């Protein structure tokens, strides 16, 4: 019995060691190299094939400097206004979401841009506690090994922005017929507005709900001064500034 336990322990220890080596190595690699494909992209292609639909996978990696600052700011205003301040997990946003969800039917999430990036690059879709645990691990890993600019660059190149459309460049061409570097603040807000459900909503054909989200995002961009400065962390939440006006 003792020998069996020792073998189990050695197997577990070696598995954990190789897991940390492989995941750490991939994270370091993706700090410098474009992410070629994500699990979600492959899953969506498989779903399309099973449903008898034509496989659609539009993606075109571009460096952050070729992605409009309007879009960078728009996704922060829409998805994670504490992006420059937190270390991957926004505990303040989690508390607010829990309070909101207790009294509203339509629930709010609190996933940060860092969490969404980690989930998209390394993991599969799902809501299990096991997957959530891996998400937290990879979130802290990329926060430790990447800077905020790299997290934003990867996020804006791999995130699902439409049906079969991934990343800022592909979305800009699909919806507006232009490069991501030329997006106006309204167009950037349109893309950011559909991110919670990009397969249901269309940035080029916004519903009344999406137009409402666009207007809110544009206002938030104005409170930020229209610029996302990675060197300066906001002293306060821009949403709070709105209440003072």
N, C-alpha and C positions, 0 to 999 in steps of 0.2 A: 504493500500500500504506500509506504514511504517513497519507493522508487517511482511509482506512478505519479505521486504528487510532485516530485522533483522534475519529472519530465514535463508535466503540465506547466510548472512554474518556468522552466527554461523556454518552453514553446511560447508562453505568454510574454515573457521578457523579451525574447528575440523578435516576436511579432511587433511589440510596442516600439522597440528600438528601430526596426526597419520602417515602421509607420512614420516615426518622427523624422528619420533621415530622408525618406522619399518625399513627404509633404513639405519639409523644410527646403529640400533641394528644388522642388517644383516652384515653391513660392519665390525663392531667390532667382530662379530662371525667369519667371514671369515678371520679375522686377525690371528686366531689361528686354525681354523678347515678347512680341505680340502673342496673345493667347489665340491659338489656331482655331479651336472649336470648343464649345462647352457642352456639358451633359444635356442641358435643356435644348440646345439646337438639335442634337441627335434624337432626343425624345420626340420633339415636334415633327421632325422628318419621318420618324417611324409611325407616328400617329397619322400623318397625312397619307402615308403609304397604305396603312391598314384601312383607312376610310376611303381608299380608292381615289384620292385627290392627287393632283400634280404636286410633287415635292417642291417647295419654295424655300430657299435659304439665301437671303440677300444680306451680305455683310462685307464691309470694306474698311479695314483698319486704317486709321489716320492718327497721327500724333496729336497730343492735346493742343498744341499751338495752331493746328488747323481745324479746331472745333471752336465755333463762336463762343466768346465769353458770355454772350447772352444765354446760350444753352447751359453752360456750366452754372451760371447763377440761377437759372430757372429751375433746374433739378434740385439745387440746394433749397431754394424757397419752397418748392413743392414737396420734396421728400425728406429733407433732413436739415433743418435750419441751424442745428448745432454741429454740423459736419466738421467745422474747423476747430471746435472746442473739445469734443469728446475723444475718447481713445478707442472707439469702435462700438461701444454700447452706450446708448443715451438713457440713463436711468431716470432722468427727469421726464423724458418723453414717455417712458414706460408707465410711470406713475400717473401721468395725465391721461394716457390712453385707457388705463384700468378704471380711472374715475369716470371717464366719458362713457365707456362701454357698459358700466353698471346701470346707466339711465337712458341709453339709446339703443334702438334696434340695429341701426347701421353702425357696426363697430369700426374703430380706428386701430390701425397697427402702429408699431413703434420701431420698425426695422430701420436701421441707419443705412446710408449709402455704403458704408464699409461692410455691413452685414449682407446687403444685397449683392455686393461685388463678390464676397467670399462664397455665397450660396451659388451664384451663377457660374463662377469659374470652376469650383471644385465639387459641387454637390448636385443632387437630384431634387426635383420639386417634392414637397411633402410637408406634413405638419407633425411628424412623430417626434418624441422627445430625443430619440437617438440622433435623428438628423439635425435637430435644433442644437444638440450638444456639439456635433461636428461643426455646425455653423459658428458657434461661439469660439471654438478652437481656431478655426481658419480666420475668423475676424481678428482675433488678437494677433495671429501670426502675420497677417498682411499689415496690420497697424504697426507692428514691430519692425518689419523688414522693408516696407514701402513708405514713401511719404504721401502726403495728401494729394499732391498733383498726380502721382502714379495711380493712386486709388481712383481718382476721378477719371483719368485717362482710360483705365481698364473698364471701369463702369460704363462710360459713354461709348465704348466700342463693343461691348458684349451684351448689354441689357436688351431685352425684348421690347421693341418699340412699335410693333405691328404684327400682323399675321405673316410669319416667315421673314420678318424684317428685324435685323439686329444691329444696333449701333447707330451713332449719330449720322455718319456719312450716308449709310444706306437709307435711313429714315428721311433725311433731308432731300435726297434725290427722289425717293418714292413719293413723298407727300408734297414737296414744293419745287421739285425740279432744279435744285441748286446744290452746291457743295455746303457742307456743314459750317464752313468758315464764314459763310455769307448770311446766316440766319439772322433775321430781325428779332427784336425782343418778343413781338407778338407770335412769330413762328416758333421761336424757342419755347414760349409758354404753351403753345398748342401741343408740341411734342411732350413736354413735361406733364401736361394735364392728363394725358391718356395712359401714363405709366402704370397706374394702379391696375388697369385692365386693358392692355394694348390690343388684345384680340377682339374685344367687344367694341371699343371706340376707335375712331379714325381721326387723326389729327387734321387731315385735309377736309373732312366732312364732319365738323364738330356738331354734336347735339347741343341742346340748350344747357344741359348739365355741364358738358365740357367747356362751353363758352363761359359759364359762370366760374369754373375753375381757372380758366385762362385769365379772366379779369382779376381774380384774387391773386394769382401768381404775379401778374404784371404789377399790381399794387405793391406786393412784397418786394419785388425787384427794385421798385422805386425807393422803398425804405432802406434798402441796402446801398443806395446811391448808384445802382446800375452796374456795380463792379464787384467781383469776387476776388478779394485780395488774400492769397494764400499765406502771405507773410504776417498779416495782422488778424488776430482772432477777435471777433466781435465782443465788445464788452457786455452786451446785453442782447436778448432775443429781439429781433426786429419786429416781431408780432406785438411785443409790448409797446414799442414806439407808436404803433398805430392807435393804441388806446389813449395816448397822451395828446393826440392831435385834436 
